[in-house]
């Protein structure tokens, strides 16, 4: 696929979005093949934002090795700026994804996550973080410190993208999630994330709990059942967009990128029901485009706009929340 020839911005120029978190190489294995793709949930979100035309920077930790160079070149193709301090490791992380017959992926990680203390020269309009980077020390502490600096100056979005095999106990992970949620404005959870963090709560109760922790909007994706948007003004459900699934890698990250685009362009209406419906339909469409293609392959702005104007229909509703 040909991407728009966007040029990365100078790291000193203000960016609309900054993403903080891991970038790694997805090693995708099937019974018949083994292919490597740049990945990592935060890096996928940054890449998706770049393709959607949002001036975006990524603060991450990669190595100056062949895999790190592959990630950097991949980000540059979408116009994403790799922020200073991001080439700090001796080996770029990997996630081996094994695909099932239904296109779903299970992961095995080889990752070290570390960030130097950071004092931003400016604050973007939106700062996004999530996934392994918010749980795995020593880097998780630096992410939290950055959110503490930023949360009164810009919108903060958070997708924990739970990977149980990399976490400590459920109680420890929940405590970290709740500390970070208190510093965020928008939290996105898959239904699996929500049930793992709060096994005794319904999804509605979990959404309400996220708001009580301090977020202004809780989004819970439920695969073929759609997604639930809950704000202090109420809750609405957005239906899933139907699509033929190639695989689900990166679909949740495409959803997140489109959601951030919507937050940047929603105007002054806050989280009114009409705003939430537009946010949800656009994000669900972005994820539906991604699942029809192999790997973390999000839509361009032109593709997304075209699909939103002419909704897709296909035999099967996809699950956008496992990647």
C-alpha positions, -999 to 999 in steps of 0.1 A, spaced: 0 0 0 12 35 -8 11 60 21 9 98 17 44 113 14 42 132 47 74 147 61 81 143 99 80 176 117 109 191 135 108 178 171 110 213 184 78 224 166 45 220 185 27 188 177 -11 182 180 -5 147 195 23 131 214 22 93 221 44 78 248 50 41 249 66 10 235 76 4 198 86 -31 189 87 -56 161 57 -79 157 69 -113 146 38 -128 131 38 -166 128 13 -189 112 16 -226 103 30 -216 70 49 -183 74 69 -160 97 68 -122 89 81 -92 108 61 -59 111 68 -27 131 43 -27 160 36 -20 197 3 -5 207 15 31 213 36 31 181 6 18 162 -15 46 175 11 72 165 14 56 131 -24 57 127 -26 93 137 1 102 112 -19 86 84 -50 105 96 -31 137 91 -25 146 127 10 161 135 23 134 158 54 126 178 63 93 195 84 91 226 96 55 229 126 32 235 142 14 206 178 4 197 200 17 169 198 -18 153 182 -31 122 148 -36 138 149 -1 154 158 14 120 128 -5 105 105 10 131 119 46 126 115 43 88 80 30 92 70 59 115 86 84 91 65 71 62 34 83 81 50 116 90 55 107 127 83 124 145 105 101 166 112 123 196 147 129 211 158 103 236 139 74 219 170 55 208 181 44 242 182 5 242 208 -20 231 181 -43 216 148 -35 200 119 -53 216 98 -80 199 64 -95 203 58 -128 186 21 -130 175 7 -165 168 -24 -163 147 -54 -186 152 -77 -199 125 -101 -170 132 -74 -143 128 -71 -137 165 -35 -133 179 -18 -145 210 15 -128 220 49 -137 235 71 -107 244 108 -100 246 109 -64 259 128 -41 281 111 -8 287 130 22 301 126 60 295 149 88 308 132 115 330 115 139 306 105 175 310 86 185 278 95 218 261 58 222 253 25 204 258 6 190 228 -31 192 224 -34 155 233 -10 132 250 -17 95 246 -2 65 265 -10 30 273 -2 -7 271 30 -23 284 47 11 289 24 21 317 29 -11 337 65 -23 331 92 -8 352 115 10 351 99 30 323 64 30 338 76 54 365 88 79 339 55 76 321 35 84 352 58 114 360 52 127 325 14 124 330 17 142 363 34 171 346 10 172 316 -25 164 330 -34 201 337 -21 213 304 -36 190 277 -60 162 271 -47 129 282 -60 96 267 -51 62 280 -56 26 267 -42 0 292 -43 -27 265 -38 -54 292 -12 -81 286 -15 -104 316 16 -124 309 37 -92 314 21 -79 345 25 -87 382 -6 -96 402 -40 -84 392 -42 -62 423 -9 -45 414 -20 -39 378 -53 -25 390 -36 -1 414 -14 12 386 -44 16 362 -63 35 388 -34 59 396 -30 67 359 -67 70 353 -69 98 379 -45 117 356 -64 111 324 -94 126 305 -104 97 282 -99 60 290 -105 32 265 -108 -4 276 -117 -36 257 -143 -57 274 -115 -82 282 -94 -55 298 -125 -44 319 -133 -79 330 -97 -87 339 -93 -55 360 -127 -57 376 -140 -93 375 -168 -85 400 -183 -56 380 -205 -54 350 -191 -33 321 -216 -5 330 -203 -5 366 -167 -5 354 -174 25 331 -190 44 360 -160 35 382 -136 49 357 -155 82 358 -153 83 396 -116 78 393 -114 111 375 -118 105 337 -143 125 317 -151 97 292 -149 60 295 -150 39 262 -154 2 264 -152 -18 231 -171 -51 230 -162 -66 197 -193 -76 177 -215 -60 203 -201 -25 195 -187 0 219 -200 18 250 -193 55 256 -200 67 291 -197 103 303 -211 121 333 -241 131 311 -250 94 303 -241 64 282 -246 55 245 -238 23 226 -223 24 191 -229 -7 169 -200 -26 154 -191 -20 117 -193 -53 99 -162 -65 80 -145 -96 67 -116 -104 91 -81 -110 78 -66 -106 113 -72 -84 143 -36 -71 148 -36 -34 154 -74 -30 151 -78 -16 186 -50 8 180 -66 21 148 -98 26 168 -78 46 193 -61 68 167 -95 76 151 -109 84 185 -80 108 192 -86 124 158 -123 129 167 -113 144 201 -91 169 182 -119 179 158 -150 178 180 -153 215 185 -168 230 217 -197 206 222 -179 185 248 -193 150 251 -228 157 240 -246 125 227 -242 136 190 -205 141 196 -201 107 212 -220 90 184 -197 106 158 -166 97 178 -177 61 181 -188 55 145 -156 70 131 -134 49 155 -154 17 147 -150 23 110 -113 27 113 -109 -6 131 -132 -23 106 -109 -12 78 -78 -25 97 -92 -60 103 -97 -65 66 -59 -62 60 -31 -82 75 -9 -67 102 -13 -34 119 -24 -16 87 -46 14 96 -65 36 72 -54 69 57 -76 100 63 -90 97 28 -99 60 33 -116 67 66 -136 96 53 -147 75 23 -158 46 45 -176 68 70 -196 83 41 -204 49 26 -205 23 54 -192 -11 47 -213 -43 49 -199 -78 50 -209 -112 64 -192 -110 98 -189 -84 126 -153 -81 137 -138 -79 172 -117 -47 174 -106 -50 210 -78 -77 210 -50 -59 193 
